[in-house]
């Protein structure tokens, strides 16, 4: 059974499970009966976490991104930070794709925004 699960899971996949117990170094999440992943304390939050049990409790449903799967060691590394990063990137990508940007760099983007507002662009010769 473990091998089948390990084949199906890959880095970046999003999984949900039930928190089982915490330790000083992280929290364990049961993904399926008999299969747990670990959210290391460094992968819980961008802020420093003193006690994982303060943020993750046994019995709670947890959704996280997979960092790595090691079938030989029967270990699955999970991350709340990676999931948050993935969600934020998706939001930015959605926003950017909804805009009509044709700029290839920040300067062109600023220029296009100013022009769309009818604002005059500074003339380099006038500034000197």
PyMOL commands that set and color helices and strands:
alter all, ss='L'
color gray80, all
select helices_A, chain A and resi 2-8+41-43+52-54+80-98+106-116+124-127
alter helices_A, ss='H'
color red, helices_A
select strands_A, chain A and resi 14-23+26-32+35-40+61-70+75-79
alter strands_A, ss='S'
color yellow, strands_A
deselect
rebuild
show_as cartoon
